């Protein structure tokens, strides 16, 4: 997990992650000023070390003298690295977005090279009008055939959100091309990305209206792209996702939006089934941090009325992986795993609602210190109750899996607590329970 430290709790913005051999490079926006693109490196995708910033706003009069917005990085055939980034100028009060570019021999020292492209007719809206801005931002370059395409957040002349496109033979000279997707019912599709996985091509983008990450699939890079029945790609809270290849794995990184401050959680592995539908799976890199597993109690776990029945509890743990195989016939059930003051944290499966939640519940205190009841939903998602599921907590990062798919992925500052399965108003046949301690990253 990565979170820059500073005066503000939410200094991390949109991200880009690229691999150079065995090293991953993370670039991200710095909030709220948007005046610098920060840089960090990692050798395992989990622990990050900040290095010198990559780029800062330009001098007065430059096309990027106001703000720097979302960027991407790609490598040319000659080995040089090219960054496409969103540039805002004070001349228009920051209301006209353009794509600028910079180059680097080593991903550390960057030289601005000026304009790469901007919104033009007839396919794109190029005037501000009554809109908040001219949309031409969040460029992401991808190799397609012998050249490169860059997807861009844009709007058509009628003001509807589209995935814009630029093309280039060499990452230097860019040409504005017709949209890849749209017009859509969304105002704008942020941080769009085109990528290949298996024998299919995918588009993914963020929807501003509900802060979700969605995707579309096609048989060719030019489309046509169609949304699958379940088009939500990432767990709730993940935004501005970037998909990249590292070795044999296709990984999804994201800025995770959290009230305690944005951060980059561990990557998720991206997998496609035979239909071309995508899912997020656990990252293999966690295996190096997992200790030997022990078997927990099995059998029938029961609860009557509104009582909670807890199984045999493991000792307090702050870092663990717990896998469960069960059949649930109850109103709710799941795993309790931490104590937060007088309250506890628990994962809750709700079969009738086809929903899973991470909750902070139990006795608590109101802002004046008086005894009160705590019932706070920290994260939730639509999901049928699985037979096999797992909960992993490392350094406060909480990951919930259902049949191998990551359905919740968030962060909490709750301390260690007993780890125990529970059930409410019914019974659970616990067929297998495996508990393994996890080594923290620090």
Order of alpha helices (4+ residues) and beta strands (2+ residues): beta-beta-beta-beta-beta-beta-beta-beta-beta-beta-beta-beta-beta-beta-beta-beta-beta-beta-beta-beta-beta-beta-beta-beta-beta-beta-beta-beta-beta-beta-beta
